[in-house]
Amino acid sequence: CALPIYFNPEYGLKNHDRWGNYKQNKGNILNAQSDNMANSDFPYVEQTKSEADLNATAWTLSKINLPSGGSIKIYCESDDYAYVQNKKAMQMFTITGIANDENNNNDVFAGKSELFQPNFVSTTNNRVLVFKLQDNLSSSTTLEQFKNKYLDGIDELYFKFLVDITGKGHYEYISGYAEIDTFGMKSSGSAGADYNYGWIKLKEVNQGDVESTVNVNPISKAAWHFARANAPQMVYNHKYPESPGIQEFITKITDALFIKSLKQTFQGPNGYLKNRDCGKDVINSKSFVRLLNPNRKKLGGGLRVNKIEMSDECDAMNSASGN
């Protein structure tokens, strides 16, 4: 693709990535369900080559006009790197769907966004995270080759998901680590076509309530912990009185909230939140897992000169002299 030149964007206080280089702040943190991402939520360098090159060249020297009438043009591009010290470079991959059965293509490519599905008998945990590969892989690619590209050395998967922590549309970013059960590749095309998607199945974890034998999705459990620690007034509908006293206490123990507290005691804190659909729904386009950069060419870190063009502007001089 053509290298960028003369990129002089308007300054913005939040228009930067984690490296401190220019990156337009397209989103709004106050609107979790908007299409674009705010840099505070996704500060990472874009891994699209053309966009990374453009951002890296913002406000840099691109042309020198010489006294002779000639010029020097400087074309820059984004830096890239393969390692951070002795560790392979990693990047965030967007989730395209959450499935229950990795062997069912209809389920894998349905684009579902539920971490679990409650029913009257038990809860079905959707643990298969689907993502688009950076580049298509041949249909002859083995699981070992796929692992070397995306998962080599990763025993616990880092996730950052935008999760509804209340079951009523209040989304917060939940991050943490989960153990990997199995993984694989999928093709959205016809049989025998190149693989263009990957999937990772997470191991279930214990619900965490006293004497509980129920296993749950680890991302949901992380969301419950976040909600209880950081937003109890939202998930439990608690209201803090301006002037607490004996009358307020009597009101509390006689209203429905007291009954809910008793219910929570029997269900356990995590079971109570699960039954209210807290930590169930996510926004796929704003949920990520951290995998290896498969090409060992992670974009970011700065810029470098790609080429220099020198011109004596001979055509312009001949035209001006009338020759």
Secondary structure, DSSP 8 states (H G I E B T S, - for coil): ------------TT-B-TTS-B------TT-TTSSS--TTT--S----HHHHHHHHTTT---EEE-TTS-EEEEEEEEEEESEETTEE-EEEEEEEEEES-TT-HHHHTS---BSEEE-SS-EEE--EEEEEEEEEE-TT--HHHHHHHHTTT-SEEEEEEEEESSSSS-EEEEEEEEEEEEEEEE-SSSTT--EEEEEEEE--EE--STT---EE-HHHHHHHHHHHHH-HHHHS-----SS--HHHHHHHHHSHHHHHHHHHHHH-HHHHHHHTTTT-BB-GGG-EEEEE-TTS-EEEEEEEEEEEEEE--HHHHHHHHT-
